Amino acid sequence: MERAQLSTVHSGVPASSPRPIGLPGNPASKFCFRSRLPLPVAMRIGVEETLGALNSALGAGGPVWFKETHSRHLRARDFLAPRRALQARFGGDQVPEGVVHAIVGLQGPGVAPVQRCAPTPAGLALQLQRSAVFERVLCSVAAYIEPAALTTPTPRVVLHCPALRGSPSALRLSQLRAVLVADHLARVLQAHRVSVRRVPAVRDPHMPTFLQQLRVDWPAVSEKATTEALRNRTIAELSPARDAGALPPDTLGRVCLKELMEERGRTAGYDPNVDSCLVSEDLLSLLAELQEAVQAGAEDSSLGLAAAPDAGAGSYMVLHVVSCEEEFQQQKLDLLWWKLDHQAPLRQKHLVCGPVKAAGAPSTLTAPEYYDLRHAQVCKASAVKHGRDLEQDPAWTEIFSVLSVATIKFEMLSTAPQSQLLLALADSSISTKGSKSGTFVMYNCARLATLFEGYKCSVEQGLYPTFPPVSSLDFSLLREEGEWLLLFNSILPFPDLLRQTAALTQTCTAPGLQATARTEMVCKFLVQLSMDFSSYYNRVHILGEPQPHLFGQMFARLQLLRAVQEVLHTGLAMLGLPPLSHI
C-alpha cells in the first residue's frame, strides 16, 4: 500500500493520481480531501457510531479519534486523531493515503457525513458537513429525544433503597442523596424500557407527602407481604440464645452468617466482620417485599419490557442504593436473604453513596429541614428580583416548589454518587446567575418558553408568518459558532448520554459487591447546555425585524432552539422536574 505523510489534500484530486500527504509546510499540504458523496438514507446520526467508523478506518488497534467539545477547537475541527497516536500506529509521520481517502468517504448506519480531513500540528483533523448534519438532526428531532431500548441484554432490576423504611424527620442528608440517586436511576432505566421494581414500599404516613414534595416517584404500601415462610425458616436457623433478655423488642433472635460469609460473601467482597444478624419482624417484612418484587417478573414480560428471557430469579439484579452509613447492615441483609431463601437472586450489588457534609450546618440537619432552608432561600431571592414578596401568591407556589427541588436535586446529583459531597448552604447557591445551580437551568428553561411564546404572539399579530414545514428550512443559514456548539455538544450526543446513564450491564457482570452508576451525567449535561444556550441567546437576536428576507434564518434558529428545548425537557424529566414557563 502506498503511504503518505500527514497533510491537507484538497478536493479535485483524482483517486487514480495519488499525491503525498505530508506534514504542514510540505509542498503537498495545499491539497485536502473533500467528500462529494451523496448522503445515505435518513437515519439518526450518532457520535459513537461515527467514532467507531473513524477508528475502524485506521485499521487494527485501539481507539484513536476523539470528539472535540471546546468552542475554540470546534472553529476548525469536529474530531481529532492526535499526532502521537498516529505516529505510534503508522510509524513516523506516514499515514497510508488510502486510509485518508477511506475516512473522507465514510458512510454507514449512524455515521455523520464528512466534509474534509486535514492535517494540523495537533494531528489529523476532521470536519463534518455541518449544514447536512444540521438538516439530518433538526428534521428528525424526535429521534434524538426519545431514549431507545438498550441494545445489550439488561436484567430486570430491583431497586432497593433502605433509607425509605423510616420517617422523613429521621432522614439524614446522606440518605436523602441515596433516595434521589435511586429515583433518578429508576427513571432513566424505565425510559429505556427496562423493568424496574422499587423496594421498599413506604410505610410511614408522612413519607409519601415528603416524597411528593421532592417529586420522587416511589410506591406506597398497599398490603403487607406475607412473612410466614421466612419466619419459619428463621426460627429453624436461630443461634442458641445466651441471654434472651438482652434482645431488642420484636426481635426473633440472632442468625449466624459466618458459614455463608466464608462460602460466598468473602469472595464477593463482603466485610469479613459480618458474622451474624439480629432478625426482627420488620426485617422479615422487607425480605418478603424483595421476594415479591423478584417473583413479579412474568407480569413485566407481558408488558414487553426489556429483560433477560428467563423470568426466574437469575434474570434479576438487585441493586441496593445505600448511604455509606447503611452499607454494613445491608451486607448482613444480603447474606440473610441468601440463607433464608434458596431462590434469592445471586446478583446483589451495592451502589454506596458517599457522605454529605453541609458547611455551616449542624450534623443533625435532616432532609425536611434542608428542603425548608432551600425553599426559604428561593422565596427570598424571588422577592429581591421582583421587588415584592410572592410567597403567599398562589400563582407562584408551584414555581417556588419546583425551584427548591431543582436546587436540591442538582446539588445532590451533580457529583458522582460514590464521592463525598460538600453542600454550600449560603443564599448565593440558589441564584439564577450561578452556572452550577438547578435554578440556573430552570431559568434558561423559562427563557426558551418565553421565546416561543413571543413568537406565537407575533404570529397572532401578523408580524411573522406561521412556521413552515421543517423540510423546507435552509439550515445552511446557521453559521454562528454557538449554533454548531448547541447541536454538536448537546442535541447530537444526547441519546448516547442517556444510554451511558442507564448502562448497568458492566455492573451486572463485573465481579465484586460494589456497583457504579454515572447518575451525575444528566445534571452536568443540563448545566453545560444551559450555559451554552445562555451565551448564544445573549449574543444572538432570534426574533428579528419582521422582514421577509430575514425569516429564513429566524425559522432555522427557532427549529434549532426547539430541539434544544426538547432535549432540556427530556433531561429534566429524567430528574422528575417539570419545565417552567416563567420565573
C-alpha positions as CSV (number, residue, x, y, z in Angstrom):
1,M,0.0,0.0,0.0
2,E,1.2,3.5,-0.8
3,R,1.9,5.6,2.2
4,A,1.6,9.3,2.6
5,Q,2.5,11.9,5.2
6,L,0.0,13.8,7.3
7,S,-1.1,16.8,5.3
8,T,-4.0,18.6,3.7
9,V,-5.4,17.3,0.5
10,H,-8.0,19.4,-1.4
11,S,-10.9,18.5,-3.5
12,G,-10.3,17.7,-7.1
13,V,-7.5,15.2,-6.6
14,P,-8.4,12.2,-8.7
15,A,-8.2,8.9,-6.9
16,S,-6.1,7.4,-9.7
17,S,-3.4,10.1,-9.1
18,P,-2.3,9.8,-5.5
19,R,-0.4,12.6,-4.0
20,P,1.8,12.6,-1.0
21,I,0.0,13.6,2.2
22,G,2.8,15.4,4.1
23,L,3.3,17.5,7.2
24,P,2.0,21.1,7.3
25,G,4.5,23.1,5.3
26,N,5.2,20.3,2.9
27,P,4.5,21.2,-0.8
28,A,1.7,18.6,-0.7
29,S,-0.1,20.5,2.1
30,K,-2.2,22.6,-0.3
31,F,-4.4,19.6,-1.0
32,C,-7.3,18.4,1.0
33,F,-9.8,15.6,0.7
34,R,-13.4,16.8,0.4
35,S,-16.3,14.4,0.3
36,R,-18.9,14.8,-2.5
37,L,-20.7,11.5,-1.8
38,P,-24.5,11.6,-1.6
39,L,-25.9,11.3,1.9
40,P,-27.2,7.9,2.9
41,V,-30.8,7.3,3.7
42,A,-32.0,9.4,6.6
43,M,-31.3,7.9,10.0
44,R,-30.1,9.0,13.3
45,I,-26.5,10.2,13.3
46,G,-24.6,9.0,16.3
47,V,-21.4,10.3,17.9
48,E,-20.4,6.7,19.0
49,E,-21.2,5.3,15.6
50,T,-19.1,8.0,13.9
51,L,-16.2,7.5,16.2
52,G,-16.4,3.7,15.7
53,A,-16.3,4.1,11.9
54,L,-13.3,6.6,12.1
55,N,-11.3,4.2,14.3
56,S,-12.1,1.3,12.1
57,A,-10.9,3.2,9.1
58,L,-7.4,3.4,10.7
59,G,-7.2,-0.4,10.8
60,A,-6.4,-2.7,13.7
61,G,-5.6,-1.2,17.0
62,G,-7.2,0.7,19.9
63,P,-9.3,3.8,19.5
64,V,-7.5,7.0,18.3
65,W,-10.1,9.5,17.4
66,F,-12.0,11.7,19.9
67,K,-14.8,14.2,19.6
68,E,-14.0,17.9,20.2
69,T,-16.1,19.8,22.7
70,H,-14.4,23.1,23.3
71,S,-15.6,26.1,21.2
72,R,-12.1,27.1,20.4
73,H,-11.3,23.8,18.7
74,L,-14.7,23.4,17.1
75,R,-14.0,26.5,15.0
76,A,-11.7,24.4,12.9
77,R,-12.5,20.7,13.5
78,D,-15.1,18.3,15.0
79,F,-12.9,15.2,15.5
80,L,-9.2,14.8,16.0
81,A,-6.8,11.9,15.7
82,P,-3.8,13.0,17.8
83,R,-0.4,13.2,16.1
84,R,1.4,11.0,18.6
85,A,-1.3,8.3,18.3
86,L,-1.0,8.3,14.5
87,Q,2.8,8.1,14.7
88,A,2.5,5.1,17.0
89,R,0.0,3.4,14.7
90,F,1.7,4.0,11.3
91,G,5.3,4.9,12.2
92,G,6.8,8.3,11.9
93,D,4.6,10.9,10.1
94,Q,3.4,8.4,7.5
95,V,-0.3,7.5,7.0
96,P,-1.5,5.3,4.1
97,E,-3.1,7.5,1.6
98,G,-5.9,5.0,1.2
99,V,-6.8,5.3,4.8
100,V,-7.3,9.1,4.5
101,H,-9.5,8.5,1.4
102,A,-11.5,6.0,3.3
103,I,-12.0,8.4,6.2
104,V,-13.4,11.1,3.9
105,G,-15.7,8.7,2.2
106,L,-17.1,7.1,5.3
107,Q,-20.7,6.0,5.1
108,G,-22.8,3.7,7.2
109,P,-25.6,3.5,9.7
110,G,-25.4,6.4,12.1
111,V,-22.1,7.8,10.6
112,A,-22.1,11.6,10.1
113,P,-21.1,12.9,6.6
114,V,-17.5,14.1,6.4
115,Q,-16.6,17.4,4.8
116,R,-12.8,17.3,4.9
117,C,-9.9,15.6,6.6
118,A,-6.8,17.8,7.0
119,P,-3.6,17.7,9.0
120,T,-2.7,20.1,11.8
121,P,0.2,20.2,14.2
122,A,-2.1,18.5,16.6
123,G,-2.9,15.6,14.3
124,L,-5.4,14.6,11.7
125,A,-8.4,17.0,12.0
126,L,-11.8,16.1,10.6
127,Q,-14.8,18.4,10.0
128,L,-18.3,17.3,9.2
129,Q,-20.6,18.5,6.5
130,R,-22.2,20.8,9.1
131,S,-25.2,22.1,7.1
132,A,-26.0,18.4,6.2
133,V,-25.7,17.4,9.9
134,F,-28.0,20.3,10.9
135,E,-30.6,19.2,8.4
136,R,-30.4,15.5,9.3
137,V,-30.7,16.2,13.0
138,L,-33.2,19.1,13.0
139,C,-35.6,17.4,10.5
140,S,-35.8,14.4,12.9
141,V,-35.6,15.8,16.4
142,A,-37.7,13.1,17.9
143,A,-35.1,10.5,17.1
144,Y,-32.6,12.3,19.3
145,I,-35.0,12.9,22.2
146,E,-36.7,9.5,22.8
147,P,-34.5,7.1,24.7
148,A,-34.0,3.9,22.7
149,A,-34.2,0.4,24.2
150,L,-30.8,-0.8,25.3
151,T,-29.0,-2.9,22.8
152,T,-27.1,-5.0,25.3
153,P,-29.0,-7.6,27.4
154,T,-30.1,-6.0,30.6
155,P,-31.6,-7.9,33.6
156,R,-34.7,-6.9,35.4
157,V,-33.7,-4.6,38.2
158,V,-35.0,-4.5,41.7
159,L,-34.0,-1.1,43.2
160,H,-33.9,-1.2,47.0
161,C,-33.4,2.0,49.0
162,P,-33.4,1.2,52.7
163,A,-33.4,4.9,53.6
164,L,-37.2,4.8,52.8
165,R,-38.0,2.5,55.6
166,G,-38.1,5.3,58.2
167,S,-39.8,8.7,58.5
168,P,-38.8,12.0,56.9
169,S,-37.9,13.5,60.2
170,A,-35.2,10.8,60.6
171,L,-33.9,11.1,57.0
172,R,-30.2,12.3,57.0
173,L,-28.7,14.2,54.1
174,S,-26.7,11.1,53.0
175,Q,-29.9,9.1,53.0
176,L,-31.7,11.8,51.0
177,R,-28.9,11.5,48.5
178,A,-29.4,7.8,48.2
179,V,-33.2,8.3,47.7
180,L,-32.6,10.9,44.9
181,V,-30.0,8.7,43.2
182,A,-32.4,5.7,43.3
183,D,-35.3,7.7,41.9
184,H,-33.2,9.2,39.1
185,L,-31.7,5.8,38.1
186,A,-35.2,4.2,38.1
187,R,-36.5,7.0,35.7
188,V,-33.6,6.6,33.3
189,L,-33.9,2.8,33.2
190,Q,-37.6,2.9,32.7
191,A,-37.2,5.4,29.9
192,H,-35.2,2.7,28.2
193,R,-37.9,0.2,28.8
194,V,-36.0,-1.8,31.4
195,S,-38.2,-3.5,34.1
196,V,-37.7,-1.8,37.4
197,R,-39.2,-2.7,40.8
198,R,-38.8,-0.2,43.7
199,V,-38.5,-1.6,47.2
200,P,-39.5,-0.9,50.0
201,A,-43.0,0.5,49.6
202,V,-43.0,3.4,52.1
203,R,-45.0,2.8,55.3
204,D,-44.5,5.9,57.3
205,P,-47.7,8.0,56.9
206,H,-45.7,11.2,56.4
207,M,-43.2,9.9,53.9
208,P,-45.5,9.9,50.7
209,T,-46.2,13.6,51.2
210,F,-42.5,14.4,51.6
211,L,-41.6,12.3,48.5
212,Q,-44.3,14.1,46.5
213,Q,-42.8,17.4,47.6
214,L,-39.4,16.2,46.3
215,R,-41.0,14.9,43.1
216,V,-39.7,11.4,43.9
217,D,-41.8,8.6,42.3
218,W,-41.9,5.7,44.8
219,P,-44.7,3.3,45.7
220,A,-46.6,3.5,49.0
221,V,-47.6,0.3,50.8
222,S,-50.8,-1.4,49.8
223,E,-50.8,-4.6,51.8
224,K,-48.1,-6.2,53.9
225,A,-46.2,-9.1,52.2
226,T,-46.6,-12.4,53.9
227,T,-43.6,-13.4,56.1
228,E,-44.7,-16.8,57.3
229,A,-42.3,-19.0,55.3
230,L,-39.4,-16.7,56.1
231,R,-40.3,-16.6,59.8
232,N,-40.4,-20.4,60.0
233,R,-37.0,-20.6,58.2
234,T,-35.6,-18.0,60.6
235,I,-36.7,-19.9,63.7
236,A,-35.0,-23.0,62.3
237,E,-31.8,-21.1,61.8
238,L,-31.7,-19.2,65.1
239,S,-28.5,-19.4,67.1
240,P,-28.8,-20.6,70.7
241,A,-29.8,-17.7,72.9
242,R,-27.2,-16.9,75.5
243,D,-29.2,-14.0,77.0
244,A,-32.7,-13.8,75.6
245,G,-33.5,-10.8,77.8
246,A,-30.8,-8.7,76.1
247,L,-32.5,-8.9,72.7
248,P,-34.4,-5.8,71.5
249,P,-38.2,-5.9,71.4
250,D,-39.9,-7.6,68.4
251,T,-36.6,-9.5,67.7
252,L,-36.9,-13.2,66.9
253,G,-33.3,-13.9,67.6
254,R,-29.8,-14.0,66.0
255,V,-28.9,-15.9,62.8
256,C,-25.3,-16.9,62.3
257,L,-23.9,-15.9,58.9
258,K,-20.3,-17.0,59.3
259,E,-20.5,-20.1,57.2
260,L,-22.3,-18.3,54.3
261,M,-19.8,-15.5,54.7
262,E,-16.9,-17.9,54.1
263,E,-18.6,-19.7,51.3
264,R,-19.9,-16.8,49.3
265,G,-19.5,-13.4,50.9
266,R,-15.7,-13.2,51.2
267,T,-15.0,-13.8,47.6
268,A,-17.8,-11.3,46.6
269,G,-16.2,-8.5,48.7
270,Y,-18.3,-8.5,51.8
271,D,-16.9,-7.2,55.0
272,P,-15.3,-10.1,56.9
273,N,-16.7,-8.7,60.2
274,V,-20.2,-9.7,59.1
275,D,-20.8,-12.8,61.2
276,S,-24.5,-12.7,62.4
277,C,-27.7,-10.7,62.1
278,L,-30.5,-9.9,64.5
279,V,-33.7,-10.8,62.8
280,S,-36.9,-8.8,63.6
281,E,-40.4,-8.9,62.1
282,D,-39.7,-5.6,60.3
283,L,-36.6,-7.2,58.6
284,L,-38.6,-10.2,57.6
285,S,-41.2,-8.0,56.1
286,L,-38.6,-6.2,54.0
287,L,-37.2,-9.6,52.8
288,A,-40.7,-10.6,51.8
289,E,-41.1,-7.4,49.8
290,L,-37.8,-8.2,48.0
291,Q,-39.0,-11.7,47.3
292,E,-42.3,-10.5,45.8
293,A,-40.5,-7.9,43.6
294,V,-38.3,-10.7,42.2
295,Q,-41.2,-13.0,41.6
296,A,-43.2,-10.4,39.7
297,G,-41.2,-10.9,36.5
298,A,-43.9,-12.7,34.5
299,E,-46.1,-9.6,34.7
300,D,-43.3,-7.4,33.3
301,S,-42.6,-9.7,30.4
302,S,-46.2,-9.4,29.3
303,L,-45.7,-5.6,29.1
304,G,-42.8,-6.0,26.7
305,L,-40.2,-4.5,29.0
306,A,-36.6,-5.1,28.2
307,A,-35.2,-8.0,30.2
308,A,-33.4,-11.3,30.0
309,P,-35.6,-14.1,28.6
310,D,-35.6,-16.1,31.8
311,A,-38.3,-14.8,34.2
312,G,-36.8,-16.5,37.2
313,A,-34.7,-15.0,40.0
314,G,-31.5,-15.5,38.0
315,S,-32.6,-12.9,35.4
316,Y,-32.8,-10.2,38.2
317,M,-30.2,-7.9,39.6
318,V,-30.9,-6.5,43.0
319,L,-29.3,-3.1,43.3
320,H,-29.2,-1.8,46.9
321,V,-28.8,2.0,46.8
322,V,-27.5,2.8,50.3
323,S,-25.8,5.6,52.2
324,C,-22.3,4.8,53.4
325,E,-23.7,4.5,57.0
326,E,-26.2,1.8,55.9
327,E,-23.9,-0.4,53.9
328,F,-22.7,-2.8,56.7
329,Q,-26.2,-3.5,57.8
330,Q,-27.2,-4.0,54.2
331,Q,-24.5,-6.6,53.7
332,K,-26.0,-8.6,56.6
333,L,-29.4,-8.4,54.9
334,D,-27.9,-9.8,51.7
335,L,-26.5,-12.8,53.4
336,L,-29.6,-13.3,55.5
337,W,-31.7,-13.4,52.3
338,W,-29.5,-16.0,50.7
339,K,-29.6,-18.1,53.9
340,L,-33.4,-18.0,54.3
341,D,-34.4,-18.1,50.6
342,H,-32.5,-20.5,48.3
343,Q,-34.2,-18.8,45.3
344,A,-32.8,-15.4,46.2
345,P,-31.0,-13.7,43.2
346,L,-27.3,-14.4,43.2
347,R,-26.7,-10.9,41.8
348,Q,-26.9,-8.4,44.6
349,K,-24.9,-5.2,44.1
350,H,-24.4,-2.2,46.3
351,L,-24.4,1.4,45.0
352,V,-22.9,3.1,48.0
353,C,-23.5,6.9,48.2
354,G,-20.7,8.9,49.8
355,P,-21.2,11.1,52.9
356,V,-22.8,14.5,52.6
357,K,-21.4,17.4,54.6
358,A,-23.3,20.7,54.9
359,A,-20.9,23.6,55.6
360,G,-22.0,25.8,58.5
361,A,-24.9,23.5,59.4
362,P,-25.3,21.1,62.3
363,S,-24.6,17.4,61.6
364,T,-28.1,16.7,62.7
365,L,-29.7,18.6,59.8
366,T,-32.5,16.5,58.4
367,A,-33.8,16.3,54.9
368,P,-37.1,18.2,55.6
369,E,-35.0,21.0,57.3
370,Y,-32.8,21.1,54.3
371,Y,-35.8,21.4,52.0
372,D,-37.3,24.2,54.1
373,L,-34.0,26.1,54.1
374,R,-33.7,25.9,50.3
375,H,-37.4,26.9,49.9
376,A,-37.0,30.0,52.1
377,Q,-33.9,31.0,50.1
378,V,-35.8,30.6,46.8
379,C,-38.6,32.8,48.1
380,K,-36.1,35.4,49.3
381,A,-34.3,35.5,46.0
382,S,-37.5,35.9,44.1
383,A,-38.6,38.8,46.4
384,V,-35.3,40.6,45.7
385,K,-35.7,40.0,42.0
386,H,-39.4,41.1,41.7
387,G,-39.3,43.7,44.5
388,R,-42.1,42.1,46.4
389,D,-42.9,39.0,48.5
390,L,-44.6,36.4,46.3
391,E,-44.5,33.5,48.7
392,Q,-48.2,33.8,49.5
393,D,-49.2,34.3,45.9
394,P,-50.9,31.0,44.7
395,A,-49.6,31.5,41.2
396,W,-46.1,31.2,42.5
397,T,-46.5,28.4,44.9
398,E,-45.8,25.7,42.4
399,I,-42.9,27.6,40.9
400,F,-41.2,28.0,44.2
401,S,-41.6,24.4,45.0
402,V,-40.1,23.3,41.6
403,L,-37.2,25.7,42.0
404,S,-36.5,24.4,45.6
405,V,-36.5,20.8,44.4
406,A,-34.4,21.7,41.3
407,T,-31.8,23.3,43.6
408,I,-31.7,20.2,45.9
409,K,-31.5,17.6,43.1
410,F,-28.8,19.4,41.1
411,E,-26.8,19.7,44.3
412,M,-27.2,16.1,45.3
413,L,-26.9,14.6,41.8
414,S,-24.2,16.7,40.1
415,T,-21.4,14.7,41.8
416,A,-20.6,11.1,41.2
417,P,-22.7,9.2,43.9
418,Q,-19.7,7.4,45.4
419,S,-17.9,10.7,46.1
420,Q,-18.1,12.8,49.2
421,L,-20.4,15.8,48.7
422,L,-20.0,19.2,50.4
423,L,-23.0,21.4,50.4
424,A,-22.8,25.2,50.5
425,L,-25.9,26.4,52.2
426,A,-25.5,30.2,51.5
427,D,-28.2,32.1,49.7
428,S,-25.8,32.6,46.7
429,S,-26.0,28.9,45.8
430,I,-29.6,29.3,44.5
431,S,-29.1,32.4,42.3
432,T,-30.2,32.1,38.7
433,K,-26.9,33.6,37.7
434,G,-24.9,30.7,39.2
435,S,-23.8,28.5,36.4
436,K,-23.9,25.3,38.5
437,S,-27.3,25.7,40.2
438,G,-30.6,24.0,39.4
439,T,-32.3,27.4,39.3
440,F,-29.9,28.4,36.5
441,V,-31.1,25.5,34.4
442,M,-34.8,26.2,35.2
443,Y,-34.2,29.9,34.4
444,N,-33.0,29.1,30.9
445,C,-35.9,26.6,30.5
446,A,-38.2,29.5,31.2
447,R,-36.3,31.8,28.7
448,L,-36.9,29.2,26.0
449,A,-40.6,29.1,26.8
450,T,-40.8,32.9,26.7
451,L,-39.1,32.9,23.3
452,F,-41.6,30.6,21.7
453,E,-44.5,32.4,23.4
454,G,-43.1,35.7,22.0
455,Y,-43.0,34.1,18.5
456,K,-46.6,32.8,18.9
457,C,-47.9,36.2,19.9
458,S,-46.1,37.9,17.0
459,V,-47.7,35.4,14.6
460,E,-51.1,36.2,16.0
461,Q,-50.4,39.9,15.5
462,G,-49.4,39.3,11.9
463,L,-45.8,40.2,12.3
464,Y,-44.4,36.8,11.4
465,P,-45.7,34.1,9.1
466,T,-46.7,30.7,10.6
467,F,-43.8,28.2,11.0
468,P,-43.2,26.5,7.6
469,P,-42.6,22.7,7.1
470,V,-39.2,21.8,8.7
471,S,-38.2,20.1,5.4
472,S,-38.4,23.4,3.6
473,L,-35.9,25.2,6.0
474,D,-32.4,26.2,4.9
475,F,-30.1,25.1,7.6
476,S,-27.0,26.4,5.8
477,L,-28.1,29.8,7.3
478,L,-27.0,28.5,10.7
479,R,-23.4,29.9,10.7
480,E,-23.0,31.2,14.2
481,E,-20.3,29.4,16.3
482,G,-22.9,29.0,19.1
483,E,-25.3,27.2,16.8
484,W,-23.0,24.4,16.0
485,L,-21.9,24.2,19.6
486,L,-25.5,23.6,20.7
487,L,-26.1,21.0,18.1
488,F,-22.8,19.1,18.3
489,N,-22.4,19.2,22.0
490,S,-26.0,18.9,23.2
491,I,-28.5,17.6,20.7
492,L,-26.4,15.1,18.7
493,P,-24.8,13.3,21.7
494,F,-27.9,13.3,23.9
495,P,-29.0,9.7,23.1
496,D,-25.5,8.4,23.9
497,L,-25.7,10.3,27.2
498,L,-28.9,8.6,28.2
499,R,-27.7,5.2,27.2
500,Q,-24.5,5.6,29.3
501,T,-26.5,6.7,32.3
502,A,-28.7,3.6,32.0
503,A,-25.9,1.2,31.3
504,L,-25.8,-1.4,34.1
505,T,-24.6,-4.3,32.0
506,Q,-21.0,-4.0,33.2
507,T,-22.1,-3.5,36.7
508,C,-24.2,-6.7,36.4
509,T,-21.3,-8.9,35.1
510,A,-18.3,-7.3,37.0
511,P,-17.0,-9.3,40.0
512,G,-17.4,-7.9,43.5
513,L,-20.1,-6.3,45.5
514,Q,-19.8,-2.6,44.5
515,A,-21.8,-1.2,41.7
516,T,-21.1,2.1,39.8
517,A,-23.6,4.4,38.2
518,R,-23.0,7.6,36.3
519,T,-26.0,9.4,37.8
520,E,-24.2,12.7,37.7
521,M,-24.1,12.9,33.9
522,V,-27.6,14.3,33.3
523,C,-27.2,17.2,35.7
524,K,-23.8,18.1,34.4
525,F,-25.1,17.9,30.8
526,L,-28.0,20.2,31.5
527,V,-25.9,22.7,33.3
528,Q,-23.5,22.9,30.3
529,L,-26.4,23.0,27.8
530,S,-27.9,25.9,29.8
531,M,-24.5,27.7,29.8
532,D,-24.1,27.3,26.0
533,F,-27.7,28.3,25.3
534,S,-27.4,31.4,27.6
535,S,-24.2,32.5,25.9
536,Y,-25.8,32.1,22.5
537,Y,-29.1,33.7,23.5
538,N,-27.4,36.7,25.0
539,R,-25.4,37.3,21.8
540,V,-27.8,36.5,19.0
541,H,-31.2,38.2,18.5
542,I,-33.6,35.3,17.4
543,L,-36.8,37.2,16.7
544,G,-35.5,39.9,14.4
545,E,-37.2,42.6,12.3
546,P,-40.3,41.3,10.5
547,Q,-38.6,41.5,7.1
548,P,-39.2,38.6,4.6
549,H,-35.5,38.3,3.8
550,L,-34.8,37.6,7.5
551,F,-37.4,34.9,8.0
552,G,-35.3,32.0,6.7
553,Q,-32.6,32.4,9.2
554,M,-35.1,33.1,12.0
555,F,-37.0,29.8,11.3
556,A,-33.8,27.8,11.1
557,R,-32.8,29.2,14.5
558,L,-36.2,28.6,16.0
559,Q,-36.0,25.0,14.9
560,L,-32.6,24.6,16.5
561,L,-33.8,26.1,19.8
562,R,-36.9,23.9,19.6
563,A,-34.6,20.9,19.6
564,V,-32.7,22.4,22.5
565,Q,-35.9,22.8,24.4
566,E,-36.9,19.2,23.8
567,V,-33.6,18.0,25.0
568,L,-33.8,20.2,28.1
569,H,-37.3,19.0,28.9
570,T,-36.4,15.3,28.4
571,G,-33.3,15.7,30.6
572,L,-35.4,17.4,33.3
573,A,-38.0,14.5,33.1
574,M,-35.1,12.1,34.0
575,L,-34.8,14.1,37.2
576,G,-38.5,14.2,37.9
577,L,-38.6,18.0,37.3
578,P,-41.3,19.7,35.2
579,P,-40.3,22.6,32.8
580,L,-41.2,26.1,33.9
581,S,-42.6,28.7,31.6
582,H,-41.6,31.7,33.7
583,I,-39.6,32.5,36.9
